[in-house]
């Protein structure tokens, strides 16, 4: 998958979120980095989750969600996964962190 196709799949995944979530995605940027095929992470959330934002939350840099292209491609190839579905899964996972949902809660919800 080309970089352009990958980025398009990321936009599609974010755009396919339910409206109630899309409307609350504020001060967050979603980016694609090449990364490495042996990367430990498929995606990474960096920022202040909604659950930790108080009245003093203003004038801060945007939260950042990074998807690691090579790691996702390697994961899909190794496990026979559809790359667009995996991109959508990683986008949802990292956006869940943006809303304050940690990995343990995602496991409890059956998101893994």
N, C-alpha and C positions, 0 to 999 in steps of 0.2 A: 504494500500500500504506500502510495506516495505521501509525502509530508502534507501536501494540500488536501488529499483525500482523508488523511487521518484527522486533520484539523476540522474538516467539514463534518466528519463523524462525531467529533467532540461537540461542535455547535449543535448538531442534530440532537445529540443526547441531552444536552442542557435545555434545548428548546422543547423537548418532549416531556419534560417534567410537568407535573400537574401545576396549573396556574397558581394555586395558593403558595407553592414553593417558589416558582419563578418570580412572583411578585415580591417575595421577601429576600431574594438574592440581592443584597445591597453591599456595596463596597467590597466586592470580590472579583478577582480576575482569574480566568481559567486559561492556562498556558500549556503548550506542548514543548517538552524538551526531548532530545534524542535519547539521553541516558545510555545505559549499556544493556546488552542482552542478558547479562548475569546480574542485573540489578536486583537488589533486595525488595524494592518497592515498585509497584505499578503506578502508584499515585501518591501525592503528598499534599496535605492541607497545612498551610502556615497562616496563622492569624489569631484573631480573638473570636471564639464562637459566640453566637447570639446569646447563649445562656450566661456568658461572662461579661457582657456589655452592660455597663451602668450608665448613669447620667453623665459621667465624664467622658463618654465615648464620642469623641469628635476630633477632627483634624488628624486622623491616623491614616497611615498608608493602607491601601486596599489589602484585604486578605488575598492569599494566593493559593490556587489549586493547580498543581502541576501534574500532568500525565506524562509518563515516561514511555515514549513510543517504542523503543527497542525492547524494553522489558515486557510490554504488553504483547508485542508481536511474538516474542520468544515463548511467552506463556501460552498463547493461542496455538502456536505451532506444536509445542510439546504436548499439549492436552487436547488437541483437535477442537478448539473452541472457535466460534465465529467471532472475528475481530470486532465487528460493529457492536455485537452484543456485549463483548467484554469491555469495550470502551464505555458503553452506556452503564455497565455495572460499576466500573471504577469511578465514573463521574458521579453517580448516585452515592457511592460510598464516601467520597471526599466531600460532597455537599452535605451529607449527613453530619460529618464532623463540623462543618461550618455552622450547622444548627445545634451543635452541642451534643450529638449522639456519639458515644465512644464505641470502640471495637467490641467491648463486652456486651453492650446493649444491642449492637447490630447482630451479634451471635444469638442473643436471646430472641431477637425478632426473626431469626432464620434468614438473615440477609447474606449469609455466607454459603 
